[in-house]
């Protein structure tokens, strides 16, 4: 199963925290600099559930000695999670949940993100469209980013990029990753 070409990365993630599995790249981000753009195509065999899961992480050396900035899901939507204080983006309020998306199972979904350390900014695009609940832009949005902005000194220093699966609430998942790229400028879903 591949998005393009003949191969992709298949991850068979277990349902427990100790069943996590990740592959890592520890060199690419250091070569890019403080503004990192990522793009990945992901296909999950099931829908994101109610419980918290992670499928991508970036080690943040500036946060509590190297805690992860995590992308995954909870409440059936995509979300970001900061491991050090468990802040979620969006907040898991009805307003926050309504401003995110749940990638459809059994389909390839393009997920893009820039993380700008100097600006303390984060944006997420799914299939080329900005996801309003997955944006940190310095402007508070009630019931969406207040947890994240509760740590005003957040300024990530990214050190690695990992793809895989970690479940904190029992959900096992088979996922595929393809056409993964990191760069200093937006890559786009067609790039």
N, C-alpha and C positions, 0 to 999 in steps of 0.2 A: 504494500500500500504506500503510495507516494503522491505528493502533490505535483511535483514535476520530476522528470528523470525516472530512475528505476528503484531508488532506495530512499528510505526515511529512517528516523530513529523511532523504534517502538519501545514504549515503556509499559511494563506490566506492574503497576503500583499496588501494593497491598493496602489493607484497610486500617492498619494501625500505625501509630507514630514511629514505632521501631521497624516498620516495614518499608521505610522510605528508600528511594533509589534516585540518584541524580548522576548526570555526567557533567563535567565542569571544564571550562576554559579559563585558565588563570593568566593568560598573556594578552589577549586581544584588547581588553579595556584599558590596560596601562598604555598601550600604544595610541589610543584614541584621544585621551585627555578628559577634561572636566565636563564636557558636554557629550553624552553618549546617546546615540540613537540605536534602538534595537528593532528588529523585525523578525517575527517567526510565524510560520503557518502551523497551526495545531488542529488536530482532529481527535476528539474524545469519543469513545464508544458509548458513553452514557452522559446524561445531563449532569451538570453540577448540582449537588444536593444542598441541603440546609446546613450541613456541618462545614467547618473550615478545612480547606485543602490548599496546597501550594503546588504549582507546576513550574515555576521559574523563580530563581533567586539571584540577587546580586549582593555580594559581601560588601558591607559598608564599614570601612576601617575607622571612620569618624564617629560611629554610633556604638557606644557601650563596648568598645574594644573589638569590634568586628562582627556585630550582629547583622542578620540578613534583612534586606529589603525584599519582600516576597510578593509575587503575583500569583493569584489563584482565584479562589471563589468561596463564597458562603451565601446562604440565603438564595441560592440558585442563580447568582450573578457573578460576574468578574469583579475582583476587588484587589487592591494593594493592601499589604499589611507590613507594618514596621515591627520587627521581632522584639526590639528592645523595650517598647512600651505597649505592644499589642494594639496600636492605633490602626484603624481601618480607614480606607478610602474606597468608596464612600462610607460614611457612618452607616451602620446597619439600621437606620430609621426607615420608615415608609418613604420619606422624601428621598433619602440617599439611595435606597434600593431602586426606586423608580427612575433614577438618573444613570443607572448602569444597564448592562445587557448580559444575557445568558447565552453563551455560544451554543448553537444547535448541535446536538449529538449527531455523529455520523456524517458530518460535513467538515470540509477544510475551512478554517477561519483565519484570516490575517490579523495579527495583533502587532501594533507598532507602538513604540514609546520613545520619547526623549526624556532624559533625566539631566537637568542642567544644575550642576553643583553651585556655581556662582550665583545664579538667580534663585536657587532653592525652589526650582520648579519641576513639575512632572505633568505630562500629558499622556493620554492613551487614545489611540485610534483603533477601531475595529472595522475591518473591511473598508478602510479609507476614511471613515467618518469619526470625528471626535466624539468621545463618550463623556458627556458633561459631568458625571459623577466621579470620573477618574482624572480630575485635573486639580493640580495645586498651582495657583498662579499669583498668590499673595493677597487675593481678595477673598475674605471669608464668605462662605455660602452656608447659611443656617441649615443644620441637619444633614450636611454633606461632608464638610472638611474640618469641623471644629476639633475632632480628636487629633487630626494630623497637625493642625496649627497650634495645638496645645504644647508642642515642643518647638518653640520659635527659633531655636538655634540649630534646627536640622539643616545640615549642609553636607550631603553625602560625599564620601570619598570611596568610589567604587573600586573593587579589586578583582572580582571574578564574575562569571556568569554561568549559572547552572540550569539545566532543564531536567525534569523528572516528575516525581510525585511524592507527596507527603500528605497523609491524612490525619487529622486530629480528632475525627469523630466517626471513624469506622468505614468510610467509603473507599472501596477498591476501584481502580480504574485502569483501563487500557487506553493509552494515548499514543499518537504519532506526531512527531515534529519534523518539519521539512523547511527547506529554503530559509534557514536561520542566518541572520546577518547582523553585525554590529558595525557602526560607522560614526563619523563626526558630523554627519548631516543626514537629513531624512532620506530613507531608502525607498519607501513606497512599497505597495503590495506588488507592483509590476517590476520592481527593480531587482 
